[in-house]
Amino acid sequence: MSKPHYRMTADGQIAPVIRAQDGFQNLVANLGTARDKAAANGYFVPHLSDLDLLNAYRGSSVAKAVVDVPAEDACREWREWHAKKEQIETLEAEESRLGIVAKVLDARKRARLYGAAAIYIGTGESDPSKPLSAESIRKGDLKYLTVLDRIELGVNQLQLDPSRPGYGLPEMFQLSGASGQVVDIHPSRLVLFKGEEIPNNAIAQSFLGWGDSVLQTALEKVGHLDGTVANVASLVFEAKVDVVKIADFTESLRNGGQAYEQLMLKRFNLAMTAKGINGALMLDAKEEYHQKSANFSTLPDIIDRFMQMVSAASEIPMTRLFGMSPGGMNATGESDLRNYYDRVKREQTLEMQPALRLLDECLIRSALGVRPPEVHFTWRPLWQLSEKEIAENADKLMSALEKLERMGNTPAEAISKSAVNALTESGAFPGLEGYAGEFGGGGPDDDDESAALGKLSNQNSEEEATES
């Protein structure tokens, strides 16, 4: 029994020390003691080299999906600019010229695989070590965008003064050119993407400010799944094995030598050739024959559990990661997909949008020549409505506009323009904006406006009656 411990109180008195232990303990069962086997559990982080990560990405379809699927979903619908029609067309043309969607997708995949990646903003300037200012960009100044791996970018030194902006980030990047010449690149000229953040300054600095690969936590579970499936595939070849017992077989092999071995192979090759669904198997009276069959009844459940572990580790629902239908009665997987899309939306707004801020400012100025304050963008929703849902929403919009018109407080021209915008954006009547002049854009009188709006409403009602 351990001796009691005492301490001196503030008034000079001696009092016993009361020790509290946080955790369940059972001395009889050795729970919570030094003999508890669970007390030896611990966590360690395996070192995954860039080659290990690349081999996993190229060799495992599951590992590739863990890396690619969220990146593809984040860029799939891309974003929608809000500005005048001519400005939107110019901005989209500039994005297409630079291939910005493909470059961002490529950088996001590399960042998720290796822990970080960057996009170099090429403006044609001769000295990339100087800071890039968006205010200095004029029309057409953006020349190209180049995706760079983490392993291509060296770091000169980190900014380790917490009183200055950019703490823990590189002060200057270094890129080795084709001729061996090292080029200094200022961080403002790079759009930096990270994989998984490391919530520890000391460890993050040892990684030169980069993050972890998303496979760091998921690769073990991916390996378990791939290994299980490979073993099951191998087991298929052992699903049915014919077993023949021969008296003194080992002794006969030892005494008969190679001649006896060849004779036995020829004898049973002939026997198995004759054996079939409608054939007969002829054996010696002293030989015994039976079949050994493997049981596969529980294997689907085991594989399913490993798939669930991979899904949990990668934070991607099984319906999206493996492309499988949800199990259970009346299960659609809709809630899982919505939660997953919400997570992708958070990545867009909390990670991608801040990283792209400087590039977007340069993009606007390079496309328009100026920076209109009203120009902005929003990420398009990942959840796409069905045709039935689009039709139902269009019907609700038209009903609301009809009620607004009957109230008589809103000009018919405003209602008509609202109808065109709402029905076009909802996807119910694509291309309707091309006829905006007929429904209010060209300045017809109020009677024509009301007639046009009524015509749209009647057309929508007739289509709904036809569907019914």
N, C-alpha and C positions, 0 to 999 in steps of 0.2 A: 504494500500500500504506500502510495506517495505521500511525502510530508506536506502538511498545509503550508501555504505561502501567506505572508503578511506584508502590509504596506503602512507607511506613515501618512496619517491624514493631515489636513490643513491645520487643525488645532493641536497637532503634536501627539495625537493618540495613535496606538497601533491597532489595526483592524485586519481581519483575515481577507484575503483576496478571493472573490467569488468568480469562478471561471465558468463561462457558458460555452457549450459546444453546439454548433449549428449542424444538425444532421441526425438521422435515425441511427440508433445503436442497439444491438442485441448481442450481449456477450455469449449467450448460449449458442446462438446460430453463427457467431463470428461476424455479424453484420456491423460494418462501421469500424472494425478493428483492423489490426495489421494483418490478420489472417483472411480478411475478406478479399476474395479474388477480384471483385469489382473495384477495389481500391487501387488496383494496378492499372486500371484503364487510363489512358491519356491520349492526347492528340499531337500529331506531328504533321508538318507540311512537307510533302515530298517535293524534291527539286525536279522540275520539268524543264528540260532544255528546249530551245527553239526547234531542234531536230525532233525531239520527242513529240512536241505539239504538232509539227507538220506531218509526222508519220501517222499520228492518231487521226488528223483531219483527212489525210489521203486514204488511210486504210480502213476507217470505220465510217459507215454511212450514218450511224447514230451520232458520233462525235461531230461529223460535218453538219448535220442538221441542228445540233445544239448551238453551233457557231453561226450558221447562216440564217436560220429561220427568223429570229428576232430582228436581225439587221435588214432582211428583206421586207419584213412587215413594216418596219419603221420608215422605209423608203417607197413602199409599194404604191400608196395613194399620193404621196408627196404632199405638197402644200398648195394653197390657193391664195393668189395675190388679190388685194383689195385696193383698187385704184380706178382711174378712168379706163375705158375699154382700150384705147390706143396705148396707154401706159402698160396695161396688163399684157397686151400682145408683144410689146417691145421687151418687157422683162422675161417673158417666157421664151422669146427668141434668143435672148442673151443666155439664159440657162441652157437652152438646147445647144447653142454654139460652144459653150464651155464644157458641155457634158457633165453638169454639176450633179445630177442625180446618180449617174453611174459612178462618178468619183467618190461621192459620199458613201454610197453602198459599198464600194471596194474598201474604203478606209474603215468603215464600221466593221466589216468582216475581219480585216486584219487586226483591228484593235481588240476585238473579242477573242481572236485566236492567240495573238502574241502579247496582249496586255496594253498595247498602244499602237497608234499609227498617226500619220499627219498628212495634210494636204498643203502643198506649197503653192502660195498665191503668186503666180508669175505676172509681173507688170512690165517686164522688159528693162528694168533698171539694172545698171552694171554692178552696183554694190548692194547685195542682199543683206549685208550686216547692219545696214541702217534701218531704223524703225519705219514701219509702214503706217501712213496716216490716211484714213479714208477721205479726209477733206482734200487731199492732193490728187485724188482720182478724177480724171476727166472722161468724157465719152470715148469708149473704145480702149481705155487704158488696160483693162484686164485682157491679158494675152492668152494665158493657159493656166491649167491646174494640173499638178503632178502629185500622185499618191506615193508616199514614202513609208517604208517599214520602220519599226522601232530599231531594228538592227542596222539600218542604213544611217541613222542619225546618232552621232556622238554628242556627248554633253561636255562642254568645257568646264563649267562649275555651276553649282546651285546657288540660288540666292537664299542665304540662311539668316538674314536679319529680319526678325519678325516685325520690326517697326516699319519696314518698307513693303510696298505692294509686291506681290509675286513671291511670297515666302514659300520655300520648298520647291520652286520651279527653276528650270535652267535659265541662266542669264544669257547664254548663247548656245546655239546648236552648231555642229560641225558635220559637213557632208563631204565624203571623199568623191572627187570627180573621177572621170574615166582615165585621166592622165596621172592620177595619183595625187593631184593637188587638192588640199583641204579647203573647203569653202565655208566661211562663217555665215550663219543664217540667223537673223534676229527672230525671236519668238513671235513677234507680231506678224510675221510673214507666213506663219504656219497655223493651220486649223488643226488643233490637237484633239484627238479622241483617245479615251482610255477604256480599258476593259473593266475589271472590277476594282473599285477603289480599295486602297489599303488604309484602314483607319488607325494608323500609327505613324507619326511623323518620322521617327528614327528608322523604321523599316522601310517606309516609303522613300526616304532619302537614299537608302542603300540600293533601291531600284531606280535611282536617278530620276525620281519624280513620276515614273510610270506606274501602271497598275498591274493587276494579276490577269492572267488569262481566265476566261470563263470556264475553261476545262480544268482549272486547278481544283475545284471542288466537285466537278461532275465526272471527271475522267475515271475515277475509281468505280463509280456506279456503271458507267458505260462499259468498262472492262468486264465487270461482273455479268452484265447482260450479254455482251458479245461472246464471252466464254461459255455461258450457259447454253446459248443457241448453238454454238459450235459443237458442244458436247452432245446436245440433242441430235444434231445432224449426223454426228458420228454414230450415235446409238441407233439411228434408223437402219444402218447397215447390219446391226446385230438384232434387228427386230425378230427375226426367225432364224434359228440355227439348227441344222439337222445334227443329231448326236447318234453315233453308232458305236456300240460297245462290242469289242472283239476279244475273245478269250486269248490270253497270253500274247497280246499285241506287242508290248514292249520287248518281251523276250524274243519274239519272232523277228523284230526289227534288228535286235542286236546280233542274232545268229544268222539271219538271212542277208544282211547287208543291203547294198544299193539295189541288188536285183529284186529282193523282196519288197523294198520301198516302191520301186517302179511298178511292180506287179499290183500292189495295193492301190496305188493311184489310178492305174488303168482300170482296175476292177470296180472302184467306187465312182469313177468318172462315167463308166458305162451304166452303173446302177442309177445314178442321179439323172442321166440323160433319159433313161426309160421312165423315170418317175415323173408324173404329171397329174393334172386333174383327172384325166380319164385313163392314166397309165397304171402300171403295177410296179411295185418295188420288190425285187427278189433278193432275199438274204439267206445266208446259211442258218440252219436251225440254232446254232450256238451264238449267233449274232443278235444283238438287241438294238432296236431303233426307236427313237422318240425325238420330239421337237422341243426346243426351248424358245419361248416367246417372251419379248419384253413388254412391260406394262407402261403405256403412255398416258393413262387416264389422268394423272396428276400433273403432268408436265406443263400443259397450258396454264394452269394456275400459278406454277412456279415462275414461268416466263413472264406472266402478267405482273407478278409482284416486282420482279426486277425492272420491268418497264415503268412501273409506278415510281420506283426509287429514282430512276433516271429523270422522269418527269418532274419529281419534286426537287431534285438537285439542280436542274436547269431552269426551273420556274416556267416551263412550257407545258400546257395541257397535252395529254396523250392524243387527243383528237387532232391537234395541230402538229405535234412532233412526229407522230407515227402515221398520221393520216387514217386513223381507224375510227369506226363508228362507235359512239358511246354505248356502254352496256347497260342493261336494266330496262324494265318496262317504262315506256313514255320518257326515256332519257334522250335528250337532244344535244347535250353538251353546250347549250347556249350560254349558261351562266359561267362555265369555265372559260369559254372563249371571250366573253365580255370582260371578265376579270383580267384575262391575259392582255386583251387589247387596251385596257386601262393602264396596265403596267407599261406597255409599249408607248402609250401616250405620255406617260410620265418621263420616259426616256427621251422622247422628242422634245418636251418642253423644258426639262431640267438638265439635260446633257447636250443634246444636239443643237438646240436653239442658241444657248450661250456660246457654244464652240463656234457656231457659224455667224455670230453677230457681226464681226469685223468684215468677213467675206461678203455678207449680205449688204452691208453699207457700201462696200466697193462695187458690188454687183449693180445696185440701184444707180449709182453715179455713172458707172461704165455704160449702162443701158440707156439712161435718160439724160445724162449730162449734168443733172442737178439732183438734189435730194428733197423731193416734195415731202413735207411732214406727214401728210395724210396716207402715204403709201405704207402698207404693212401686209402681213400674211397671216394665215391661220392654217394649222395642219388639218388636212381632210380626214374625216372619220374613217376608221378601219372597218367598222361594221357596216356592211352594205345591205340595203333594204331589198326585199323581194319585189317582184312586179306587183303583187297584190298589195303589199304595204305602200308602195309608191302611189298606186291608184287610190287607195283609201285616204292617204294624206292629201292628195290632190282634191278629192271630193270634199274633205273638211275645209281646205283652203277656199274653195269656191263657195261653200256655204257661208263661211265667215265673211267673205267679200260681198256676197249678196245681202247679208244682214246689214253690213256697213253701208251699202248703197241705199237700202230702204230707209235707213235713219236720216238720210238727206243732209248730214252735216259735213260730208267729205266730198270734194269735187270729183266728178266722174273721171277726169284725166288722171288724178292721183290714184284712184282705185284701179284704173286700167293699167297704169304702169306697175303698180304693186302686183297685179295679177300676172303680168308678163314675167316680172322678176321672180316671184314666188314659184310659179309653175315651171319656169326654166331651171331654177336652182334645185328644185325637188326632183328633177329628172322625169316628170310626168309628160312634159311637152318639150323635148329637146329641139332647139332651133327656133323656138317661138320668138326669141329676141330679134330675129331677122325681120319679123313683121311688126316690130314695135311701132312703126309709123302708122300702121293701119289701126292699132289699138291704143293710140294716144300719143305716140312719139311725133307724128306729123302735124298735130294740132287740129284734129277734127272737132266739131262742136259736141256739146254734151249729149245730144240725142244719138249721134253716131257712136259716142263712147259707150252709152248705155246699151245700144243695140249690139255692139261688138262684145261687150261683157256678157250680155244675155246669150249671144250666140255661142260663146265659149262654155257657158254653164249648161245650155241645152245639149251641146255636143258631149260634154262629160257625162250628163245624165243618160243620154242615149247609149253610150258605151257601157255604162254600168248596167243598164237594163239588158243589153245584149249579152253581157257576161253571165247575168243571172239566168 
